[in-house]
C-alpha cells in the first residue's frame, strides 16, 4: 500500500541547520518460543505502518527495549502485520545476543519478511543480528538513516535504542523503514559485494 502523507526529516544540512522539507517515501524469559501475534487495523488503529509487500515481522528486545517492543507489537498488529515475538517477556535483565540472533534467523530462513531488534542503544542488538549470514541489520535512531538503510543498503533488520528514541519517533522510524523500498541500481552491486564478503570469513 502506498503511504499517504509526509513526516519531517529533521536532518541537519552541512551548515548544521535542520531541513524542514518533508521526507516522503516513494512508495517470562527470552528462551520461550516465538509467539505469533496478528491483528487487523481497527477504527482506532491509525493509518500508517502499512506495506503491501511486508506482512510478517519478527521482533525481539532485551530488558531495556521491552516496553518499546510491547508498544510496537501492538502498533504493528493493529496495522495488519503478523508479528513473531521472540522475547524478552519482562524488564528483568537478560542477554540480548540469543534474542537478536533468533530474530535474524527468522528473516534469513524466510519465516519473517523483516526483523526488528531493540535495546538500550540498539548497538549491541545490531551487532548480534549481523552475525547471522544474509542479514543486514541497520541501527536507525533517526528518520534519515532509516530511509537510507532501506533505499541504499536493502537492510532487512531494523535496530533501535529505546533509551535514545521516544515512542513517537520510534513509530516514525519504523514507518519509514517499512514503507521505503530498495532503489537497486548501483546499490544492488554494493549489496552484492557485502554478501560476497560474508563468504570470505
Secondary structure as the mmCIF struct_conf table of DSSP 4:
data_model
#
loop_
_struct_conf.conf_type_id
_struct_conf.id
_struct_conf.beg_label_comp_id
_struct_conf.beg_label_asym_id
_struct_conf.beg_label_seq_id
_struct_conf.end_label_comp_id
_struct_conf.end_label_asym_id
_struct_conf.end_label_seq_id
BEND BEND1 UNK A 5 UNK A 5
STRN STRN1 UNK A 7 UNK A 8
STRN STRN2 UNK A 11 UNK A 12
TURN_TY1_P TURN_TY1_P1 UNK A 14 UNK A 15
BEND BEND2 UNK A 16 UNK A 16
STRN STRN3 UNK A 18 UNK A 19
BEND BEND3 UNK A 21 UNK A 21
STRN STRN4 UNK A 22 UNK A 23
TURN_TY1_P TURN_TY1_P2 UNK A 30 UNK A 31
BEND BEND4 UNK A 32 UNK A 32
HELX_LH_PP_P HELX_LH_PP_P1 UNK A 33 UNK A 34
STRN STRN5 UNK A 35 UNK A 38
TURN_TY1_P TURN_TY1_P3 UNK A 43 UNK A 44
BEND BEND5 UNK A 45 UNK A 45
BEND BEND6 UNK A 47 UNK A 47
BEND BEND7 UNK A 49 UNK A 49
BEND BEND8 UNK A 52 UNK A 53
STRN STRN6 UNK A 56 UNK A 61
HELX_RH_3T_P HELX_RH_3T_P1 UNK A 63 UNK A 65
HELX_RH_AL_P HELX_RH_AL_P1 UNK A 66 UNK A 78
TURN_TY1_P TURN_TY1_P4 UNK A 79 UNK A 80
STRN STRN7 UNK A 82 UNK A 85
BEND BEND9 UNK A 90 UNK A 92
BEND BEND10 UNK A 96 UNK A 96
HELX_RH_AL_P HELX_RH_AL_P2 UNK A 97 UNK A 108
TURN_TY1_P TURN_TY1_P5 UNK A 109 UNK A 110
BEND BEND11 UNK A 111 UNK A 111
BEND BEND12 UNK A 113 UNK A 113
STRN STRN8 UNK A 114 UNK A 119
BEND BEND13 UNK A 120 UNK A 122
HELX_RH_AL_P HELX_RH_AL_P3 UNK A 123 UNK A 129
TURN_TY1_P TURN_TY1_P6 UNK A 130 UNK A 131
BEND BEND14 UNK A 132 UNK A 132
TURN_TY1_P TURN_TY1_P7 UNK A 133 UNK A 134
STRN STRN9 UNK A 137 UNK A 139
BEND BEND15 UNK A 141 UNK A 142
HELX_RH_AL_P HELX_RH_AL_P4 UNK A 143 UNK A 151
TURN_TY1_P TURN_TY1_P8 UNK A 152 UNK A 153
STRN STRN10 UNK A 157 UNK A 161
TURN_TY1_P TURN_TY1_P9 UNK A 162 UNK A 164
BEND BEND16 UNK A 165 UNK A 165
HELX_RH_AL_P HELX_RH_AL_P5 UNK A 167 UNK A 179
TURN_TY1_P TURN_TY1_P10 UNK A 185 UNK A 185
HELX_RH_AL_P HELX_RH_AL_P6 UNK A 186 UNK A 198
TURN_TY1_P TURN_TY1_P11 UNK A 199 UNK A 200
#
